[in-house]
């Protein structure tokens, strides 16, 4: 029995477990713990690939397990979070509703909020496409599901964040805005938008100036804006990639 071959799969299973437990917290409107578990799951997701490459044990089983785990942590969880946000927006209930309000919400079925699971559908298609797309070995085409999951699950935390302007808070309580975010989220994951890789194989600012600049911006945003920085970092990542693509196209003309 090759123990090394099971180490990456062990981390993949931890990722899956984090996603399953996160679903429990989302069902109870405990968005902070759900966010923390998604972050932990993505952390484990990074290390399953890291150890698979380090031990040279990458194989088809690991690829399938990785996608199935990501489907829960980065697919079902953000879709469920968006559903719960839409329920709160539909009922005009704030992020920290009273226990009575939570019990009332849990015993009602809302139809429109079910559209939040379009994020899950988009993530499923993105993961299936990623497994057969040979163009995404060193970079990404479309927003990766873990990045999209971080963006979505961080949104409800902004409702009680001091750094978040009240205009943004009110916007996040608007069901039409949330539905727009849902559609854009599902689209961006599957759009033909090349996104630069964050892998830095050697410290060379000339070669990796885009990646290093992005990481520096991310650190500064986290220091000054805290949790508000999380969705902004994802937006900055997409915008920098689009700008980088436009720059390269102009340079090649």
ChimeraX attribute file (.defattr): number of C-alpha atoms within 10 A of each C-alpha:
attribute: neighborCount
match mode: 1-to-1
recipient: residues
	/A:1	5
	/A:2	7
	/A:3	7
	/A:4	14
	/A:5	17
	/A:6	16
	/A:7	17
	/A:8	28
	/A:9	23
	/A:10	14
	/A:11	21
	/A:12	28
	/A:13	20
	/A:14	20
	/A:15	29
	/A:16	27
	/A:17	16
	/A:18	23
	/A:19	29
	/A:20	20
	/A:21	16
	/A:22	28
	/A:23	24
	/A:24	14
	/A:25	18
	/A:26	22
	/A:27	14
	/A:28	13
	/A:29	21
	/A:30	18
	/A:31	24
	/A:32	16
	/A:33	16
	/A:34	28
	/A:35	27
	/A:36	16
	/A:37	22
	/A:38	30
	/A:39	21
	/A:40	17
	/A:41	28
	/A:42	26
	/A:43	15
	/A:44	21
	/A:45	25
	/A:46	15
	/A:47	18
	/A:48	25
	/A:49	19
	/A:50	14
	/A:51	19
	/A:52	19
	/A:53	12
	/A:54	12
	/A:55	12
	/A:56	11
	/A:57	17
	/A:58	18
	/A:59	10
	/A:60	10
	/A:61	9
	/A:62	19
	/A:63	14
	/A:64	14
	/A:65	16
	/A:66	22
	/A:67	22
	/A:68	19
	/A:69	22
	/A:70	26
	/A:71	24
	/A:72	25
	/A:73	31
	/A:74	33
	/A:75	29
	/A:76	24
	/A:77	30
	/A:78	35
	/A:79	27
	/A:80	25
	/A:81	30
	/A:82	29
	/A:83	26
	/A:84	25
	/A:85	27
	/A:86	27
	/A:87	24
	/A:88	23
	/A:89	21
	/A:90	16
	/A:91	14
	/A:92	12
	/A:93	16
	/A:94	16
	/A:95	19
	/A:96	14
	/A:97	13
	/A:98	11
	/A:99	9
	/A:100	9
	/A:101	14
	/A:102	15
	/A:103	12
	/A:104	10
	/A:105	17
	/A:106	14
	/A:107	8
	/A:108	9
	/A:109	10
	/A:110	14
	/A:111	10
	/A:112	13
	/A:113	21
	/A:114	16
	/A:115	18
	/A:116	26
	/A:117	21
	/A:118	23
	/A:119	31
	/A:120	26
	/A:121	15
	/A:122	21
	/A:123	31
	/A:124	23
	/A:125	15
	/A:126	25
	/A:127	23
	/A:128	14
	/A:129	12
	/A:130	19
	/A:131	13
	/A:132	9
	/A:133	12
	/A:134	9
	/A:135	11
	/A:136	15
	/A:137	9
	/A:138	10
	/A:139	13
	/A:140	19
	/A:141	19
	/A:142	19
	/A:143	24
	/A:144	18
	/A:145	28
	/A:146	22
	/A:147	18
	/A:148	22
	/A:149	28
	/A:150	21
	/A:151	20
	/A:152	26
	/A:153	27
	/A:154	23
	/A:155	21
	/A:156	23
	/A:157	18
	/A:158	21
	/A:159	21
	/A:160	13
	/A:161	15
	/A:162	12
	/A:163	13
	/A:164	17
	/A:165	12
	/A:166	14
	/A:167	8
	/A:168	12
	/A:169	18
	/A:170	11
	/A:171	14
	/A:172	20
	/A:173	23
	/A:174	17
	/A:175	20
	/A:176	14
	/A:177	12
	/A:178	23
	/A:179	19
	/A:180	11
	/A:181	17
	/A:182	23
	/A:183	15
	/A:184	13
	/A:185	23
	/A:186	25
	/A:187	18
	/A:188	19
	/A:189	24
	/A:190	20
	/A:191	14
	/A:192	12
	/A:193	16
	/A:194	18
	/A:195	21
	/A:196	19
	/A:197	15
	/A:198	16
	/A:199	10
	/A:200	13
	/A:201	7
	/A:202	8
	/A:203	10
	/A:204	10
	/A:205	12
	/A:206	8
	/A:207	11
	/A:208	17
	/A:209	13
	/A:210	17
	/A:211	18
	/A:212	17
	/A:213	12
	/A:214	17
	/A:215	15
	/A:216	11
	/A:217	14
	/A:218	18
	/A:219	15
	/A:220	13
	/A:221	17
	/A:222	15
	/A:223	11
	/A:224	11
	/A:225	16
	/A:226	15
	/A:227	19
	/A:228	21
	/A:229	23
	/A:230	21
	/A:231	20
	/A:232	16
	/A:233	21
	/A:234	17
	/A:235	15
	/A:236	15
	/A:237	21
	/A:238	19
	/A:239	13
	/A:240	17
	/A:241	18
	/A:242	15
	/A:243	12
	/A:244	15
	/A:245	16
	/A:246	12
	/A:247	11
	/A:248	10
	/A:249	10
	/A:250	8
	/A:251	8
	/A:252	7
	/A:253	5
